[in-house]
């Protein structure tokens, strides 16, 4: 069977090439003559927001399917936390003191990736926000082990450049925070949260809310460094006030190092189950 019968419809790329070769004329130069899928001005219209949302959902999803990424381990954490060798550059003494978490995130990602590679490299692939700080440490640790890692970047005024340790073919960029958050959790087998700022807190509470409300399956949610979290969030006070239930305190655990995190993941109820979480599916 020849290609004509396998693909009876003309390919979009062929039509795009044909349009580019069209003789110059006022009609061919008109924006209305552009093919709709090849017209950025059209795609950027307010009315096309739903289409752009769909494209941001589909591009990483299809790419990760093709890369055979079955499950991920998510690392959240501050972009401003320096690696230990650069702690003197930190803007505050507290940030300098948090540099140890950079090294622990790197070590944790390396151990996770080593275990993943031993099982074929499709499960428990490290995913971060693709930026500096703890995110860089996570991608770096995966590279230390010789494995792949994912970076889900987003266009921001600052801290928007992808770090140099993300696997290039798994380095994504987003415009919509909501779609980026979905991709963090759709394949997540565990969420590991290191000290951070507003973005880290947003990601943590988004995940806990989805699990608390049953919009997402229960997975391990691990908070690294209890001394930091006890100063930032009084979880017990929320339970005492009745704004959360006492059992909600069991939705997460505190861990101090890579080994305790791995043990928590392995012993969590339902550990080892394969998931494709789609919040709100």
C-alpha positions in Angstrom: 0.0 0.0 0.0 1.5 3.4 -1.0 1.6 6.5 1.1 -1.5 8.0 -0.8 -3.7 5.2 0.6 -2.1 5.3 4.1 -2.6 9.1 4.3 -5.5 10.0 2.0 -5.6 13.6 3.2 -2.9 16.1 2.3 -0.5 16.8 5.2 -0.7 20.1 6.9 3.1 20.7 6.5 2.7 20.3 2.7 0.0 23.0 2.7 2.1 25.3 4.8 5.0 25.0 2.3 2.6 25.6 -0.6 1.3 28.8 1.0 4.8 30.0 1.6 5.6 29.5 -2.1 2.5 31.3 -3.3 3.2 34.2 -5.8 3.3 37.6 -4.2 0.0 39.5 -4.3 -2.2 41.6 -2.1 -4.4 38.7 -1.5 -1.6 36.3 -0.5 -0.1 38.9 1.8 -3.3 39.4 3.7 -3.4 38.0 7.2 -6.7 36.3 6.5 -5.0 34.2 3.9 -2.7 32.5 6.4 -3.6 29.0 7.5 -5.3 29.2 10.8 -2.8 26.9 12.6 0.1 28.8 11.2 -1.1 32.3 12.1 0.3 33.5 15.5 -1.8 36.7 15.5 -4.9 34.5 15.2 -3.7 32.1 17.9 -3.0 34.9 20.3 -6.5 36.3 20.1 -8.5 36.5 23.4 -11.1 34.2 21.9 -8.4 31.5 21.4 -7.4 31.2 25.1 -9.2 27.8 25.3 -7.1 26.5 22.4 -3.9 27.7 23.9 -4.8 26.0 27.2 -5.4 22.8 25.3 -2.0 23.1 23.5 -0.2 23.6 26.8 -1.8 20.5 28.2 -1.2 18.4 25.1 2.4 19.2 24.2 4.1 18.0 27.4 1.6 15.1 27.8 2.3 13.7 24.3 6.0 14.3 24.7 6.1 12.4 28.0 4.0 9.6 26.6 6.5 9.3 23.7 9.4 9.3 26.2 7.6 6.5 28.2 7.5 8.4 31.5 5.2 6.3 33.6 5.5 8.0 37.0 7.4 10.9 38.6 8.7 12.1 41.9 8.1 15.8 42.3 10.5 18.2 43.9 9.3 21.6 45.0 11.4 24.2 46.8 12.9 27.7 46.8 14.5 29.1 43.8 16.7 31.3 46.0 18.3 28.6 48.1 22.0 28.5 47.1 24.2 25.5 46.7 26.6 25.2 49.7 29.6 26.5 47.7 27.7 29.7 47.0 26.1 30.2 50.4 28.2 33.4 50.9 26.2 35.0 48.1 22.8 34.5 49.8 20.9 37.6 50.6 20.2 36.6 54.2 21.8 34.4 56.9 18.6 32.2 56.9 19.0 31.5 53.2 22.7 30.7 53.7 21.7 28.3 56.4 19.2 26.6 54.1 21.9 25.8 51.6 22.1 22.3 53.2 18.7 21.6 51.6 20.2 22.1 48.1 22.7 19.3 48.8 20.0 17.1 50.3 17.7 17.6 47.3 20.5 16.7 45.0 21.4 13.6 46.9 17.7 12.6 47.2 17.2 13.0 43.4 20.4 11.0 42.7 19.2 8.1 44.9 15.7 8.1 43.4 17.1 8.1 39.9 19.5 5.3 40.6 16.6 3.2 41.8 14.6 4.2 38.8 17.3 3.3 36.4 17.7 -0.1 38.0 14.0 -0.7 37.2 14.2 0.5 33.6 14.1 4.3 34.0 10.4 4.8 33.3 9.1 5.0 36.9 9.9 7.7 39.5 11.5 10.2 37.1 12.4 13.4 38.9 10.4 16.5 37.9 11.1 20.1 39.1 10.1 23.6 38.1 13.2 23.7 36.0 14.7 26.8 37.6 17.5 27.5 40.1 17.8 26.6 43.7 16.2 23.4 44.9 14.9 22.8 41.4 18.4 22.9 40.0 19.5 20.6 42.7 16.9 18.0 41.8 17.7 18.0 38.1 21.4 17.9 39.0 21.1 14.9 41.2 19.2 13.0 38.5 22.1 13.8 36.1 24.6 12.7 38.7 23.0 9.3 38.5 23.1 9.3 34.7 19.3 9.5 34.4 16.7 11.7 32.9 14.7 14.5 34.6 11.9 16.8 33.7 11.8 20.6 34.0 8.4 22.4 33.9 9.4 26.0 33.5 7.2 29.1 33.3 7.8 32.5 31.8 8.3 35.0 34.7 10.0 38.4 35.1 12.8 36.7 37.2 14.2 33.2 37.6 12.8 32.0 34.4 15.8 30.5 32.7 16.0 26.7 32.7 18.8 25.3 34.6 21.5 23.4 32.8 20.8 20.0 34.3 17.3 19.4 32.9 17.2 16.7 30.2 16.8 19.0 27.1 14.1 16.9 25.4 12.1 17.0 28.7 12.5 20.8 29.3 9.1 22.5 28.9 7.9 26.1 29.2 4.5 27.3 30.2 2.4 30.4 30.1 -0.5 29.1 32.3 0.2 28.3 35.9 -2.8 26.1 36.1 -1.7 23.8 33.3 1.8 23.6 34.7 0.4 22.6 38.1 -1.6 19.8 36.4 1.5 18.4 34.8 3.3 18.4 38.1 0.7 16.1 39.6 -0.6 14.0 36.7 2.1 11.4 37.0 3.2 12.0 40.6 3.9 9.1 42.8 5.2 11.4 45.6 5.6 15.1 46.2 8.7 16.2 48.1 8.7 19.8 49.4 11.8 21.6 50.5 11.9 25.1 52.1 10.8 27.8 49.8 8.6 30.9 49.4 5.2 31.8 48.0 5.5 29.5 45.0 6.5 26.5 47.1 3.7 27.2 49.6 1.2 27.6 46.7 2.3 24.2 45.2 2.2 22.5 48.6 -1.3 23.7 49.6 -2.7 23.1 46.1 -1.5 19.4 46.4 -2.9 19.0 49.9 -6.2 20.5 49.0 -6.6 18.2 46.0 -5.9 15.2 48.2 -8.0 16.5 51.1 -11.0 17.0 48.9 -10.7 13.7 47.0 -9.9 15.3 43.7 -6.6 13.4 43.6 -5.5 10.1 44.9 -3.5 10.0 48.2 0.2 10.0 47.5 3.2 10.7 49.8 3.6 14.4 50.5 6.9 14.9 52.3 8.1 18.1 53.9 11.9 18.3 54.3 13.3 20.1 57.3 10.7 20.2 60.1 12.4 23.1 61.9 11.7 25.3 58.9 8.1 24.2 58.5 7.3 24.5 62.2 8.3 28.2 62.0 6.4 28.9 58.8 3.1 27.0 59.2 1.4 26.0 62.5 -0.5 23.0 61.2 -1.5 21.9 64.7 -3.1 25.3 65.2 -5.2 24.8 62.1 -6.5 21.5 63.5 -7.1 23.0 66.9 -9.1 25.8 65.4 -11.2 23.2 63.5 -10.4 24.8 60.1 -8.9 21.4 59.1 -9.7 17.9 60.5 -7.2 16.2 62.8 -6.8 13.4 60.2 -5.7 16.0 57.7 -2.4 16.2 59.6 -1.8 12.6 58.3 -1.8 13.8 54.6 1.9 14.7 54.9 5.0 13.7 56.9 8.1 15.5 57.9 11.4 14.1 56.8 15.0 15.2 57.4 17.1 13.5 54.8 17.0 11.4 51.6 16.9 8.1 53.4 14.0 8.9 55.6 12.1 10.3 52.5 12.7 7.1 50.6 11.5 5.0 53.5 8.4 7.1 53.8 7.6 6.7 50.1 8.1 2.9 50.3 6.0 2.5 53.4 3.2 4.9 52.5 -0.2 3.3 52.2 -0.6 2.2 48.6 3.1 2.5 47.9 4.2 1.2 44.6 0.9 1.7 42.8 1.1 3.1 39.3 -0.8 6.3 38.9 -1.8 8.7 36.2 -3.4 11.4 38.4 -5.6 13.9 36.6 -6.9 16.4 39.2 -10.5 17.0 38.7 -10.8 14.5 35.9 
